[in-house]
Amino acid sequence: MAARVRRTTRHSSRFAAGSILIAAATFLPGAESAADAPGLEVPVDYTCRFPSGSHAMTAVITGSIPADGTAGRPVEPRDIALALELPAPAVAELAGLGAGSVSARADLTVVHTLGDETATANWSGLSASAQGITGQEQVTLHAEGSVPTATFGSAGTATLSASDLTLFLSPLQEDGSPTEPAAIEVECGLTDGSDGTLATVVVAEAEGEGEGEGAEAEPEKPVENGGTAEPEEAAPGAPRIEGRLPAGAREKLEAARQDVEALADGPDPCPFPPIPLPTPADTYVAGYTNVEKMDGAALLGPAHLNVTLMKEYIPDPCTSTFKVLSEAEFEYGGRRQLPPAQGTFLTYGFMPTTATMELIQVGGPAQIESVSVTSDPAMPEYTTVTAEFDLRIRDVEVNGVPLDVGAGCHTVKPIKQTLHAFGTGNPPSGYTVNRGGSMDGETYIPAFTGCGADEDVSSLLTSSISGGGNYIKITQAPLCVLNDTASVDCPAKKPTPER
């Protein structure tokens, strides 16, 4: 049975009891800056599992992290980069795929420790531009990007240590097109005996706070799949961890929506006339969708998406907002659809059923509406994506026995899909149309019709599949804007779907 998408409000960093807050921030008011901190250059030894086998690899982590901090104030790492020397067997493997160059994304787990408390944060999305591999035995990739800040809630000596590392290699042929496969995931663990310590930070007591004022942290709350649940309410001074998405992103999304609705009921707005600034771009999306009745999930994509940015740009100085309307269309095999997706489920909770699903885009292009509030220094942006799809089912097997549903088995009416996402521009976090990220929503699957070659089994599929509560989560890669093909985001990359 396929695993279900985990529906959760957890962020990319792990929530844990303790006095450490990890939050996405490139520039935060009051942050302890690393500008004057001594340079960081730490080699960390890993064992990495490439398709050709496990190989030793050293990641040299550079940048700067302040040596001193104050409880309650963010400590801000700067200029973080990883130099990764691919071993000769891995380079030979890429060359064997016909690759002339390779780019990469690096996701590094960093453990923050203060006293008895630990917290993990994802230094994810560190990007390495393409490097040529033709005629090379070894290739060094340089990955860099912004990373989360750390706020320590009490005084003491904190350490930051590198832990697991995941690489997503994107080999390209000499003409710039992807190889087959187009992406290779490489998981790396610390070599036995390797010391991943990156820095120590001496955290001073915040002014006006005495010793012993914190509260004991509540124990972590276990959840399924070995994760931890976000504490309902942290005790005063107790540690928290938050991920790269803003805390309470979904709540902020709802609050922003209510604010815009309130503006509509207030004084007459004064938006400027829509300004057409159509800009072609493309990207890939991938994700998972639950089929609630069948207790499983199906992989969607990676799917190619042609985007027209800024079909309309509407500034409104009266409400301190601006709205951007864009459009998108899926493309697969010359048709407006996602690639066929095969899933295995438990029909009625006990009968294994395999089917191929096709989502064919119908009606007009997908509508992308992004609203930004310019009066907020964080530049919050919330996005709504709406599209319609015809869901078709074929190649059905029930308990290993083929069920001929014919060539015209589909939903009686289109699926109306709406996805929501939230992000900020300062610091960059969450989802924006240009940067990409994750968005989610729910799907209602209508009844089926036209199913069955010899006898009509439409009602059987309707009873086992149709209905609401089908959670969907989609991850979008950054846009490749076609008038800026020199960007590191071009050609468009395929994202790793998140559950």
KEROZA-606573 format. One record per residue (C-alpha): residue number from 1; x, y, z. Coordinates in Angstrom, 2 decimals. Example, Ala and Ser with C-alpha at 12.3 -4.5 7.8 and 13.67 -1.06 7.14 Angstrom:
# KEROZA-606573
   num        px        py        pz
     1     12.30     -4.50      7.80
     2     13.67     -1.06      7.14
This chain:
# KEROZA-606573
   num        px        py        pz
     1      0.00      0.00      0.00
     2      1.28      3.46     -0.78
     3      2.17      5.64      2.16
     4     -0.19      8.50      2.92
     5      0.80     12.13      2.75
     6      1.44     13.34      6.27
     7     -0.85     16.25      6.97
     8      0.90     18.35      9.54
     9      1.63     21.86     10.72
    10      5.23     20.94     11.48
    11      7.90     22.90      9.70
    12     11.17     21.85      8.12
    13     12.98     21.94     11.47
    14     11.99     19.58     14.25
    15      9.91     20.86     17.16
    16     11.46     19.85     20.47
    17     11.36     20.88     24.09
    18     14.21     23.21     24.94
    19     15.34     26.81     24.85
    20     16.42     27.08     21.23
    21     14.43     28.73     18.47
    22     15.48     28.06     14.89
    23     13.88     30.41     12.39
    24     14.42     31.35      8.78
    25     16.03     34.77      8.59
    26     18.66     36.40      6.48
    27     18.48     39.81      8.15
    28     16.64     40.23     11.45
    29     16.47     43.39     13.57
    30     18.49     42.83     16.72
    31     20.24     39.74     15.38
    32     23.75     38.96     16.60
    33     25.66     39.46     13.36
    34     28.47     37.25     12.17
    35     30.02     40.11     10.19
    36     32.89     40.51     12.66
    37     33.11     36.86     13.67
    38     36.20     34.81     12.80
    39     36.00     32.88      9.56
    40     34.62     29.35      9.65
    41     36.33     26.56      7.69
    42     35.50     23.09      8.96
    43     36.04     19.83      7.02
    44     33.43     17.17      7.83
    45     33.92     13.57      6.69
    46     30.92     11.70      5.28
    47     30.10      8.31      3.85
    48     27.72      8.86      0.93
    49     25.51      6.31     -0.83
    50     25.72      6.89     -4.58
    51     23.98      4.51     -7.01
    52     27.41      3.02     -7.77
    53     28.05      2.33     -4.08
    54     29.15      4.02     -0.88
    55     32.07      6.43     -1.13
    56     33.91      8.69      1.30
    57     33.47     12.40      0.75
    58     34.55     15.51      2.66
    59     32.37     18.61      2.89
    60     34.29     21.77      3.75
    61     31.82     24.13      5.45
    62     32.75     27.82      5.40
    63     31.18     31.09      6.51
    64     30.96     32.83      9.86
    65     28.97     32.26     13.05
    66     29.15     34.69     16.00
    67     31.20     33.45     18.95
    68     29.00     35.38     21.39
    69     25.27     35.89     21.73
    70     22.54     37.06     24.06
    71     19.62     34.99     25.29
    72     16.51     35.85     23.34
    73     18.32     37.47     20.42
    74     18.87     35.67     17.10
    75     22.36     34.49     16.25
    76     22.81     34.84     12.51
    77     25.21     32.65     10.47
    78     26.45     34.44      7.35
    79     27.93     33.45      4.00
    80     27.46     29.72      4.61
    81     28.84     27.54      1.82
    82     29.80     23.89      1.29
    83     32.66     22.73     -0.92
    84     31.91     19.15     -1.97
    85     34.46     17.09     -3.86
    86     32.67     14.32     -5.73
    87     34.72     11.09     -5.67
    88     36.10      9.72     -8.94
    89     33.66      6.73     -9.13
    90     30.69      9.12     -8.80
    91     32.05     11.40    -11.53
    92     32.57      8.37    -13.79
    93     29.00      7.29    -13.09
    94     27.66     10.69    -14.12
    95     29.79     10.65    -17.27
    96     28.36      7.22    -18.06
    97     24.90      8.81    -18.16
    98     26.13     11.13    -20.90
    99     26.50     14.12    -18.57
   100     28.83     16.94    -19.49
   101     28.14     18.91    -16.31
   102     26.37     18.59    -12.98
   103     24.66     21.02    -10.63
   104     23.39     20.21     -7.14
   105     21.31     21.15     -4.15
   106     22.60     20.34     -0.65
   107     20.41     19.90      2.44
   108     22.48     19.85      5.64
   109     21.09     18.97      9.07
   110     22.66     21.02     11.86
   111     22.24     20.08     15.53
   112     22.07     22.95     18.03
   113     22.92     22.01     21.63
   114     22.58     24.13     24.78
   115     23.09     22.27     28.06
   116     20.85     19.22     28.01
   117     18.69     20.57     25.21
   118     19.14     19.88     21.49
   119     17.36     21.11     18.39
   120     17.82     20.25     14.75
   121     17.52     22.68     11.86
   122     17.64     22.17      8.12
   123     20.19     24.24      6.28
   124     18.40     23.29      3.11
   125     18.37     24.59     -0.43
   126     22.09     25.32     -0.60
   127     22.59     25.60     -4.35
   128     25.64     24.65     -6.43
   129     25.87     25.91    -10.02
   130     26.75     23.49    -12.82
   131     30.36     22.34    -13.08
   132     31.83     20.60    -16.12
   133     32.82     16.97    -15.67
   134     34.08     16.07    -19.14
   135     37.59     14.64    -18.81
   136     37.61     15.21    -15.03
   137     38.34     12.52    -12.45
   138     37.14     14.62     -9.52
   139     34.80     17.59     -9.45
   140     34.25     20.12     -6.66
   141     30.81     21.65     -6.22
   142     30.33     24.89     -4.28
   143     26.88     25.10     -2.68
   144     25.71     28.23     -0.89
   145     22.58     29.97      0.32
   146     20.83     31.54      3.30
   147     20.34     29.44      6.45
   148     18.12     29.79      9.54
   149     19.08     31.87     12.55
   150     19.21     30.41     16.06
   151     17.80     32.05     19.19
   152     18.91     30.62     22.53
   153     16.45     31.21     25.35
   154     18.89     30.97     28.24
   155     22.54     31.58     29.02
   156     25.25     28.97     28.51
   157     27.64     27.62     25.91
   158     25.90     26.40     22.76
   159     27.35     24.29     19.96
   160     26.33     23.91     16.33
   161     27.27     20.58     14.75
   162     26.86     19.24     11.21
   163     24.88     16.01     10.93
   164     23.23     14.23      7.98
   165     23.73     15.61      4.48
   166     21.55     14.97      1.42
   167     22.64     15.89     -2.11
   168     20.34     16.20     -5.10
   169     22.53     15.97     -8.20
   170     21.20     17.24    -11.54
   171     23.41     15.93    -14.39
   172     23.11     17.72    -17.73
   173     24.12     16.66    -21.21
   174     26.44     18.80    -23.33
   175     23.44     20.57    -24.90
   176     22.09     21.48    -21.45
   177     19.24     18.98    -21.45
   178     18.77     16.61    -18.48
   179     20.14     13.09    -18.54
   180     18.04     10.03    -17.77
   181     17.57      9.93    -14.82
   182     17.36     13.70    -14.46
   183     18.07     13.72    -10.72
   184     20.11     11.57     -8.35
   185     19.56     11.67     -4.59
   186     22.63     10.93     -2.46
   187     22.29     10.40      1.29
   188     25.36     10.99      3.45
   189     26.01     10.15      7.10
   190     28.91     11.20      9.29
   191     31.86      8.83      9.03
   192     32.50      6.95     12.27
   193     34.64      9.14     14.48
   194     33.99     12.30     12.43
   195     33.57     15.45     14.51
   196     30.92     17.64     12.94
   197     31.28     20.55     15.38
   198     31.05     23.81     13.45
   199     31.09     26.48     16.16
   200     30.50     27.30     19.81
   201     28.50     30.30     20.92
   202     28.79     31.76     24.43
   203     25.28     32.97     25.23
   204     25.01     35.72     27.85
   205     21.99     36.29     30.08
   206     19.58     38.85     28.67
   207     19.66     42.16     30.50
   208     17.22     42.25     33.40
   209     16.86     38.48     33.67
   210     18.21     36.61     36.64
   211     19.49     33.09     36.80
   212     17.09     30.30     37.36
   213     14.15     32.09     35.86
   214     13.23     29.64     33.11
   215     10.73     26.84     33.38
   216     11.32     23.18     32.86
   217     10.63     22.20     29.30
   218      7.75     19.90     28.56
   219      8.72     16.52     27.10
   220      8.35     16.01     23.40
   221      5.02     14.70     22.24
   222      5.38     11.60     20.07
   223      3.46     11.37     16.83
   224      3.25      8.74     14.13
   225      6.27      8.02     11.95
   226      8.66      8.87     14.78
   227      8.21     12.65     14.60
   228      7.33     15.08     17.34
   229      4.33     17.32     17.66
   230      4.54     21.05     18.17
   231      4.04     21.88     21.87
   232      0.61     23.38     22.41
   233      2.06     26.14     24.58
   234      5.64     26.60     25.69
   235      6.28     27.51     29.30
   236      7.87     30.96     29.86
   237     11.52     30.74     28.90
   238     11.13     27.20     27.62
   239     12.89     26.26     24.40
   240     11.16     25.99     21.07
   241     12.24     25.17     17.56
   242     10.71     26.56     14.43
   243     11.52     25.77     10.86
   244     12.22     27.79      7.77
   245      8.54     28.56      7.33
   246      7.24     31.32      9.61
   247      5.68     30.08     12.84
   248      1.95     29.63     12.38
   249      2.14     30.09      8.61
   250     -1.35     28.70      8.09
   251     -2.75     31.04     10.73
   252     -1.00     33.98      9.07
   253     -2.46     32.94      5.75
   254     -5.97     32.97      7.19
   255     -5.36     36.30      8.96
   256     -4.08     37.85      5.73
   257     -7.13     36.61      3.86
   258     -9.41     38.13      6.51
   259     -7.50     41.41      6.32
   260     -8.05     41.64      2.58
   261    -11.75     40.83      3.00
   262    -11.98     43.57      5.64
   263    -10.35     46.03      3.25
   264    -13.01     45.24      0.70
   265    -15.69     46.30      3.23
   266    -13.86     49.51      4.14
   267    -13.36     52.76      2.23
   268    -13.43     52.54     -1.52
   269    -10.02     51.19     -2.63
   270     -8.05     53.07     -5.20
   271     -6.15     50.45     -7.18
   272     -4.35     51.61    -10.26
   273     -5.62     50.12    -13.51
   274     -4.20     46.62    -14.16
   275     -0.78     46.79    -15.75
   276     -0.05     43.92    -18.18
   277      3.53     42.70    -17.84
   278      3.33     39.15    -19.30
   279      6.60     37.29    -18.78
   280      7.08     33.66    -19.95
   281      8.64     31.16    -17.54
   282      8.58     27.46    -16.81
   283      9.13     25.12    -13.89
   284      8.34     21.63    -12.58
   285      6.01     20.58     -9.79
   286      5.74     17.28     -7.91
   287      3.77     16.07     -4.94
   288      1.45     13.53     -3.39
   289     -2.30     13.28     -3.11
   290     -4.22     11.15     -0.65
   291     -7.17      9.09     -1.77
   292     -9.04      9.12      1.52
   293    -11.35      6.16      0.90
   294     -8.50      3.97     -0.34
   295     -6.15      4.74      2.56
   296     -3.14      5.61      0.41
   297     -1.38      8.26     -1.62
   298     -0.30      8.60     -5.22
   299      2.77     10.43     -6.51
   300      2.05     13.34     -8.86
   301      4.71     14.42    -11.36
   302      7.30     15.68    -11.76
   303      5.15     17.69    -14.15
   304      6.28     20.46    -16.49
   305      4.47     23.75    -16.08
   306      4.46     26.65    -18.55
   307      3.86     29.89    -16.66
   308      2.94     33.38    -17.81
   309      3.98     35.69    -14.99
   310      2.30     39.02    -14.33
   311     -0.57     38.81    -16.79
   312     -1.79     41.66    -14.62
   313     -0.03     43.70    -11.96
   314     -2.42     45.73     -9.76
   315     -0.93     48.10     -7.16
   316     -3.31     49.57     -4.57
   317     -1.70     52.32     -2.44
   318     -4.89     52.83     -0.43
   319     -4.73     49.34      1.05
   320     -0.91     49.01      0.91
   321     -1.22     45.89     -1.22
   322     -0.41     44.79     -4.70
   323     -1.91     41.87     -6.55
   324     -0.21     39.84     -9.26
   325     -2.28     37.59    -11.54
   326     -0.42     34.87    -13.45
   327     -1.42     31.80    -15.46
   328     -0.02     28.29    -15.90
   329     -0.61     25.23    -18.06
   330      0.69     21.69    -17.61
   331      2.50     19.99    -20.46
   332      3.14     16.28    -20.94
   333      3.51     14.51    -24.27
   334      2.04     17.47    -26.11
   335     -1.10     17.48    -23.95
   336     -2.29     19.70    -21.11
   337     -1.91     17.14    -18.36
   338      0.29     15.72    -15.63
   339      2.25     12.51    -16.26
   340      0.22      9.35    -15.55
   341      0.46      8.34    -11.88
   342      0.23      4.76    -10.67
   343     -0.82      4.02     -7.12
   344     -1.54      0.93     -5.04
   345     -4.26      1.24     -2.42
   346     -6.43     -0.84     -0.12
   347     -9.97     -0.74     -1.49
   348    -12.51     -0.93      1.35
   349     -9.55     -1.24      3.72
   350     -8.46     -4.76      2.77
   351     -8.36     -5.36     -0.99
   352     -5.11     -4.29     -2.75
   353     -5.96     -2.26     -5.83
   354     -3.56     -0.82     -8.42
   355     -4.62      1.82    -10.92
   356     -3.14      4.42    -13.23
   357     -4.60      7.90    -12.86
   358     -4.36     10.77    -15.34
   359     -5.12     14.39    -14.46
   360     -5.94     16.25    -17.67
   361     -6.21     20.02    -17.41
   362     -9.52     21.32    -18.76
   363    -11.03     24.77    -19.13
   364     -8.68     27.73    -19.13
   365     -5.16     28.00    -17.71
   366     -4.57     27.60    -13.98
   367     -5.07     30.94    -12.26
   368     -2.36     32.11     -9.84
   369     -3.25     35.05     -7.59
   370     -0.59     36.47     -5.27
   371     -1.34     39.30     -2.85
   372      1.48     41.13     -1.03
   373      1.10     43.57      1.85
   374      3.69     46.29      1.31
   375      3.18     47.98      4.69
   376      4.62     44.94      6.50
   377      8.47     44.90      6.57
   378      8.39     41.11      6.18
   379      6.59     41.52      2.83
   380      4.07     38.72      3.44
   381      2.68     37.15      0.31
   382     -0.14     34.65      0.07
   383     -0.94     32.77     -3.07
   384     -4.00     30.93     -4.31
   385     -3.80     28.58     -7.30
   386     -6.99     27.29     -8.94
   387     -7.32     24.81    -11.80
   388     -9.73     22.21    -13.18
   389     -8.88     18.63    -14.12
   390    -10.60     15.63    -15.66
   391     -9.55     12.54    -13.67
   392     -9.24      9.39    -15.80
   393     -8.65      5.85    -14.52
   394     -7.13      2.93    -16.43
   395     -5.01     -0.25    -15.97
   396     -6.93     -1.33    -12.86
   397     -6.05     -4.51    -10.99
   398     -7.98     -5.70     -7.94
   399     -6.17     -8.25     -5.78
   400     -3.90     -8.99     -8.76
   401     -6.80     -9.59    -11.19
   402     -7.24     -7.10    -14.09
   403    -10.47     -5.11    -14.07
   404    -11.21     -3.79    -17.56
   405    -12.59     -0.30    -17.05
   406    -12.33      0.61    -20.73
   407    -10.85      3.71    -22.33
   408    -13.42      6.26    -21.16
   409    -13.48      5.91    -17.38
   410    -13.41      9.40    -15.86
   411    -15.14     11.73    -13.40
   412    -18.59     13.02    -14.39
   413    -17.39     16.59    -13.97
   414    -14.00     18.26    -13.57
   415    -12.16     18.33    -10.27
   416    -11.91     21.92     -9.08
   417     -8.55     22.13     -7.32
   418     -7.50     25.03     -5.10
   419     -4.09     25.22     -3.42
   420     -2.91     27.78     -0.88
   421      0.58     28.92      0.12
   422      2.21     31.60      2.24
   423      5.67     33.15      2.21
   424      7.65     36.24      3.10
   425     10.20     38.27      1.18
   426     12.22     39.61      4.12
   427     13.58     37.21      5.21
   428     12.86     34.82      2.30
   429     10.73     31.95      3.60
   430      7.82     29.75      2.63
   431      6.31     29.82     -0.84
   432      6.39     32.54     -3.48
   433      5.64     32.06     -7.17
   434      9.17     32.95     -8.25
   435     11.06     31.02     -5.53
   436      8.72     28.07     -5.44
   437      8.10     25.95     -2.33
   438      5.19     23.89     -1.08
   439      1.46     24.53     -1.30
   440     -1.44     22.38     -0.21
   441     -5.19     21.97     -0.19
   442     -7.99     19.42     -0.35
   443     -9.57     17.69     -3.33
   444    -13.15     16.53     -3.81
   445    -13.33     13.65     -6.30
   446    -16.69     13.53     -8.15
   447    -18.50     10.35     -9.19
   448    -17.24      8.27    -12.13
   449    -18.86      7.47    -15.44
   450    -18.05      5.44    -18.57
   451    -16.18      2.76    -16.62
   452    -16.32     -0.84    -17.83
   453    -15.80     -2.66    -21.09
   454    -18.23     -5.54    -20.63
   455    -20.27     -4.20    -17.72
   456    -20.60     -0.79    -16.09
   457    -18.46     -0.62    -12.96
   458    -18.74      3.17    -12.56
   459    -20.71      2.81     -9.32
   460    -18.01      0.51     -7.89
   461    -15.30      3.09     -8.53
   462    -17.52      5.88     -7.24
   463    -18.16      4.08     -3.97
   464    -14.48      3.22     -3.45
   465    -12.83      6.48     -4.60
   466    -15.19      9.46     -4.85
   467    -15.64     11.89     -1.99
   468    -13.93     14.66     -0.08
   469    -11.08     15.00      2.41
   470     -8.34     14.06     -0.08
   471     -5.30     16.05      1.07
   472     -2.83     17.18     -1.62
   473      0.63     18.72     -1.20
   474      2.57     20.05     -4.18
   475      6.17     21.30     -4.29
   476      7.21     23.75     -7.01
   477     10.80     24.36     -8.12
   478     12.00     27.95     -8.67
   479     10.85     29.52    -11.91
   480     13.15     29.66    -14.91
   481     12.22     33.04    -16.36
   482     12.82     32.74    -20.08
   483     14.28     36.23    -20.49
   484     16.93     35.37    -17.89
   485     18.17     31.94    -18.97
   486     21.59     32.63    -17.43
   487     19.96     32.25    -14.00
   488     20.94     29.29    -11.80
   489     17.28     28.27    -11.99
   490     17.56     27.61    -15.75
   491     16.90     25.18    -17.24
   492     13.96     24.44    -14.97
   493     14.72     21.91    -12.24
   494     12.59     19.04    -10.93
   495     11.75     19.38     -7.24
   496     11.78     16.66     -4.60
   497      8.16     16.19     -3.48
   498      7.40     16.58      0.23
   499      5.02     14.40      2.15
